[in-house]
Amino acid sequence: MTTHVTEVPAPPSALALQHFEAMLGFETDCWDVHESLGAADPDFILVDVRGPASFAKGHIAGAINIPHRTMTAERMAEYPKDKLFVVYCAGPHCNGANRAAIRLARLGLPVKMMIGGITGWLDEGFALTAGD
């Protein structure tokens, strides 16, 4: 019997491996970001791409606020070109992090998206900080 899950067959394992390994190059998760922020000198810049009002209400400690619409070559020139940017937005219902990742990639900057965004962060039991 075929179900909705199996009506489209899974790809060969080699193709699945390629796909899932590639995903890790594009995405990171809330847990890994949380653990990595505990390092003395994190090797990435965490960017909250929501608007300033949302950022002020609550964001991840250590994040900077650069709304995706303001990610221009001039604005991003103040950051090292080889430093990884990790972007997040409100959560799975928001495409702001995707838009930011596109903008950064077009500028030639290394970027990953933190899957889950604020929603995922809170789901993991991690706290937000308020203010600028």
C-alpha positions as a printed Julia matrix, in Angstrom:
132×3 Matrix{Float64}:
  0.0    0.0    0.0
  1.3    3.47  -0.88
  0.74   6.33   1.55
  1.12  10.07   1.1
  4.61   9.71   2.56
  5.75   7.09   0.06
  3.85   8.09  -3.09
  6.92  10.12  -4.07
  9.84   7.75  -3.54
 12.87   8.79  -1.51
 15.98   9.52  -3.59
 18.94   7.16  -3.67
 21.01   7.37  -0.49
 23.95   9.05  -2.25
 21.69  11.88  -3.41
 20.08  12.18   0.02
 23.53  12.39   1.6
 24.55  15.17  -0.78
 21.34  17.09  -0.07
 21.48  16.87   3.73
 25.19  17.64   3.92
 24.59  20.71   1.77
 21.76  21.85   4.07
 24.22  22.09   6.97
 26.25  24.51   4.89
 23.25  26.82   4.6
 21.63  26.42   8.0
 22.45  26.18  11.66
 20.09  25.68  14.56
 19.27  27.51  17.77
 21.09  25.04  19.99
 24.36  25.33  18.06
 24.12  29.13  18.04
 23.41  29.19  21.79
 26.37  26.94  22.56
 28.68  28.86  20.21
 27.76  32.24  21.69
 29.31  30.96  24.92
 32.75  30.95  23.3
 35.19  33.69  24.27
 35.23  35.01  20.7
 32.42  33.59  18.54
 33.5   32.99  14.96
 30.33  34.52  13.5
 28.2   37.65  13.67
 24.63  36.99  14.79
 22.17  39.29  13.01
 18.54  39.85  13.93
 17.0   41.0   10.65
 13.66  42.16  12.08
 12.75  45.81  12.49
 14.14  47.89  15.36
 10.87  47.82  17.34
 10.74  44.01  17.31
 14.44  43.84  18.17
 13.92  46.17  21.16
 11.04  44.03  22.47
 13.25  40.94  22.62
 16.27  39.5   20.82
 19.1   37.06  21.34
 21.84  38.49  23.56
 24.88  39.2   21.42
 22.88  39.78  18.24
 23.08  42.98  16.27
 20.08  44.45  14.51
 20.35  44.97  10.76
 16.94  44.79   9.09
 17.29  42.93   5.81
 16.12  45.93   3.79
 19.1   47.95   5.07
 21.76  45.4    4.07
 23.57  47.44   1.45
 27.19  47.23   0.3
 27.89  50.47   2.15
 26.34  49.26   5.4
 27.98  45.86   5.33
 31.43  47.25   4.41
 32.08  47.89   8.11
 32.27  44.14   8.77
 35.08  41.74   7.83
 34.4   40.13   4.44
 35.4   36.67   5.65
 33.38  36.63   8.91
 30.33  34.39   8.81
 26.95  36.07   9.29
 24.2   34.04  10.96
 20.8   35.6   10.32
 17.48  35.03  12.04
 14.0   36.53  12.04
 10.75  35.87  13.9
 10.48  32.2   13.01
  9.34  29.69  10.42
  6.41  31.92   9.47
  8.79  34.75   8.48
 10.97  34.97   5.36
 13.11  37.88   6.57
 16.1   35.62   7.28
 15.86  34.17   3.76
 15.77  37.67   2.3
 18.77  38.71   4.42
 20.72  35.61   3.39
 20.09  36.44  -0.27
 21.23  40.04   0.22
 24.41  38.98   2.04
 25.22  36.29  -0.5
 24.76  38.79  -3.33
 27.28  41.02  -1.54
 29.73  38.11  -1.49
 29.51  37.61   2.27
 29.4   34.19   3.94
 26.0   33.52   5.49
 23.96  30.86   7.25
 20.4   31.03   8.49
 19.46  30.06  12.04
 16.44  27.85  11.46
 13.51  28.45  13.79
 14.32  32.1   14.48
 12.95  33.61  17.68
 10.23  30.95  17.81
 12.79  28.16  17.73
 15.0   29.95  20.26
 12.12  30.19  22.73
 11.05  26.59  22.0
 14.54  25.49  23.11
 13.98  27.27  26.42
 16.51  30.02  25.76
 15.92  33.59  26.99
 15.67  36.82  25.06
 17.0   40.18  26.13
 15.19  43.48  25.62
 16.43  46.92  24.68
 18.91  48.09  22.08
